[in-house]
Amino acid sequence: MIWIIGCKGMLGTELMLQLKQAKIPCIGTDGEVDITNAHALENFINATETASYYSVSDSKKQDGKITWIINCAAYTAVDKAEDEQEKAYAVNVEGVANIARSARNHGAKFIHISTDYVFDGTASKPYDEADAKNPLGVYGSTKSESENAVAQAMTQYYIVRTAWLYGFDGRNFVYTMTNAMNTRSEVKVVNDQWGSPTFCGDLASTIIKFIEKSESAKSLIGKNSAAPYGIYHFTNEGETTWYEFTKAIYLYGKKHGRITNDCTIEPCATADFPTKAARPAYSVLSKKKIEKELKIKIPAWQHSLEKFMKSERFMIP
């Protein structure tokens, strides 16, 4: 049984959908199980695993055993975190530490989602997993500490750093800009922050590959061994700025009938739109490690963006 924590968020919703489509047993929770309360986590695991012994036939008694935990829950309000440091720390650090300890205590493997914000953005080439962390703000600092908390609590874990995430279920940059370009004659977008957009569907399927590869390794030792535990990076391939990303949204939006208004897109500097929390100017992540260990080919960000925008599931909240 795979437990998705934060199952109502954008990534959690996508994971639940893909797991169910693959007929992989899963269970999801959101705010009803408080990750900052270690007892709540333990109680949920115990109740879930105990229920299996009474709700299924003898041949399926282990169906309720939680073997993997995927944490999609996080405090992600980057600017607000500067004023709500205790709240951000409680969710992103203490909560994650609680999950990791529960996973270890129950013999479950753990997948934790992290972010490009653990880096300061001063690099001139894509960051790899071993590069030194130096977060700029509270949000990045708490996510960096969450990674440390996982590593201190257990050994059977995968930390997946991602960036510029968008998907079908929930607010995100693509939906925001599509709406803006449908209602305005002009939008201004920063052109001096570089990164890689990430389609939620691609990230979810890659996370599931970690599990499938690990489970298959149990019966195919030496033929299909599990990916080594540790930190991995995943975004779509390629790099761009928010301005160029927006231009692509407009292009595909027009092509597939998502944008019906004529809108001019103008570049601007980060300094033109000051924010409470600093953003990394360059946060492109190297995917060489994950491509090698999972033997995957990551789609270009433009390909995945068009796939997203022409999908029947595309629906602005």
N, C-alpha and C positions, 0 to 999 in steps of 0.2 A: 504494500500500500504506500502510495506517495502522498505526502501531506503538503499542500500548497498553502503557505501563510501569506495573507494579502491577496486572496483569491478574487476579490472584486475590483482590484486595480487593473490597469491596462495590460500589464504583462501577466498577472495572475489569471485574469479572465482568458487570455489567449492560451496559456498553459493548460488550464482546465479543459478547454475546448479540444486542443490537440491530443491530450491524453485520453479523453473519452472517445475521440475518433479512432485512436489506435487501440482502443479497448484495454488500456492500461489502468488498473484500479487506482483511484485517487480520491482524496477527500480535501475539501477546502474550507478555510476559515478566514474571517476578516477581523473586524473590531470586536466580535463577540468573545474572542480569546485574546486577552491582553498580554502581549509579549513582554511587557515590563514587569509582569507578575510571574515569577518562576513557578509558583504553585499552580497557576492557571494552566500553564503549559503541561506540567506533569499530570494534572488531573485530566486534561483532554486526551493525552496519549494513553493513560491508563484506561479511561472510559472507552476509547476507540478499540483498543486491543482486547479488552475484556468483553466488549459487546460481540466480537466476532465468535466467541466461544458459545454464545447462546442464540445467535441469529442465523447461523448457517449450519449446514450438515457437517458431519464429522470429517468428510473428505476435504472440506474447505475451511477448517478451523483457523488456519493461519491468514485468512484473507484480511483480517483487521490489523495484522502486525505492520507497524510503520517501519519501513526499511529505508525510506528516503524522506528528507525534509527539504523543501525549496522555499527560501525566504524571499518574497517579493515585497514585503512590508518595509516602509521607510518613511522618515520625515524628509520630504523633498522640497520644501519651500525655501529656496536658496537665500533670498533676501530676508524673509521673515526669521530665518534661523539666527540671524545676527542679533535679534532682539529676544528670541526664545531659545537661548542656548541650552538651558536645562531640559526643556522639552525635547529638543533635537538630540541631545546626548542620551536622554532616557530611552528614546525609541531606537536610535541608530547604533548605540553602543551597548547600553545595559540590556536592551531587549534582545539584541543579536547574541550577546554573551549568554543570556538565558537559553536561547534556542540551541546554541552550540552545545551547552552542557547537557541539555535534555537529549539531544541527538546522541551524544557520547554515552550517556547513562543507559540509553535504550538500544544501543548498537545500531543506530541509523546513520546513514551517510548524509552529508549536509551540502547543499548548494546555496551559496549566498550571492546576491547581486550587488555589485559595487559600481563605481563610477570613474569617469575621466577626471572628475574634480579632485582626485587625490594628488594630481600633478599641478604644478604652478603655471604651465603653459609657456615656459621659456625655451623649450627645445626647438631644434630646427629639423628634426627628423622624427618619425613616429616613435612613440614611447613603447618600449617593450616591458614585460612583466617584472624584470629585475631592476628597472630604473628607480632611482631614489624618489620617494614621495615628498611633496612639499605643498600641501594644500593652502589655498589663499584665504579661505573663509571658514566659518563655523560648520557649514554643511559638509564641505570637503574634509575638514578635520575629523568630524564625527564618523564619516564613512571610512576614512583611513584607520581610525581607531577600531572600527567594527571589524576590519580585516585582521587587525592584530588580536582582537578578542577571540575570533574564530581559531586562529592559529595557536593561541595559548590554551584553548579549551580542548582541542581534539586534533586528530591527524587525518581522518577520513573526510576530507572536504574539498570542494571546488569553489573558488571565488571567481566570479565572472564579472569583469569590469566592462561596462558598455557606455554609450554616449548618444546624445541627440535622438532619443527614443520616441517613436511615434507608432500608433496602432489604432485599431478600430474602436476600442472601448475606452473612452475617457478623453479628457482635454489634452491636446498636444499641439506642437508648432504647425503641423500641416493643416489641421482643422482650423486653427486660429487664423493663419494666413489666407486660407481659402475663404473663410467668412469675411475677412477684412477686404480682400480683393473683389468680393462680390458686392460690397457696400460702399467702397471708397473709390475715388478717382486716382488716388496716389497713395503709395505706402513707402516708407523709408525703412531700410533694413541694414544692420551693421555689416560692413564688408572687411573688417579687420580681425575677425575671430574665425579660426580655422578648425574644422573637425570633420567627422564622418557621420552622416545620418544613419539611423538604425531602424529597420522595419521590425516591429514587435514579433511578427510571424516568423521571421528568420531567426531571431534570438531564441524564441520558444522552442523551435524545432532543434536548434543546436543544443540547448540545455537538455532536451530529452535524449539526444545522442550520447551525452555523457552517461546517462543512466543505462541506455540500451547497450552501450559498449561495455560498461562495467558488469552488467548482468550476464551478457553473453560470454564474458571472459571466464566466468565460473565453470562453464562446461567446455570451453575451447582454449584451455591453457596452452600458451605457446603459439596459438593461431590468431587470436584476436584479443590480446591483452587489454585491460582497462587503461584509460589515459591516466598518467601519473597525477596524484593529488596535488593541489596547489592553486596558483593564480593563473587565470587566462584572460585574454582580451577578445572581445567580439563586438564588431560594428560591421556595417556593410563596407564593401571595398571602395576605395577612392577617398579623396578629400575635397572639401569645398568650404565656402564661407556661407554665413546665413543669407547673405544677399544672393549669391548664386543658387543656393538651395531654394530660395523663394522664387527666383526666375524659373526654375524647373517645375515648381509647384504650379505656377501660372501656365506654363507650357502644357503640362499634362492635364491640368484642370480645364483648360480650353479644349483640348483634344477630346476629352472624355465627358464633356458637358457638366463638369463640376463647377466651373467658373463661367458665368454668362455675361459678366460686366467687363468693360474695358478699363484697365487699371495700369497706371505707370508705376514702375518699381525703381526707386532711386537708392543708390548706395549712400551710406553715411558711416561715421566713425563711432566707436564705442563711447568716446567722450561726449558725443552728442546726446546720448541717452544714459546718463549716470545712474548707477544702481548702488544699493547699499553694500552688496557683496561683490567683490571683484570676480570676474570670470577669467579662466585661462585663455590666453590669446591663441594658443596652438595646442590642441588636445587630441591630435590624431593618434590612434592606438595601432600598434603593429599586431597583425593577426597570424604571423608565421607559426607561432607555437600551436595555436588551436587548430590551424589547418593541417599541420603535421600530425598531431596526436589523434585527431578525430577523422583525418583523411577526408576533409570536406573542401569544397570549392565555394567560397563566399560570393554571393551575387554583388554586382556593382550597385551603388546606392541609387543610381538613376533607374536601373531595371526594377529594383524593389519598390521605388517610389511610384512608378507608373503602374505596377501590379496592384499596389495599394489603392491608387486613385481610381482605377477602373473597376475595382471589385464591387460586387453587389452589397457588400458589408459596409462600404464607405457611407457613413452617415454622421454628419456633424451634430454633436449633442445640443 
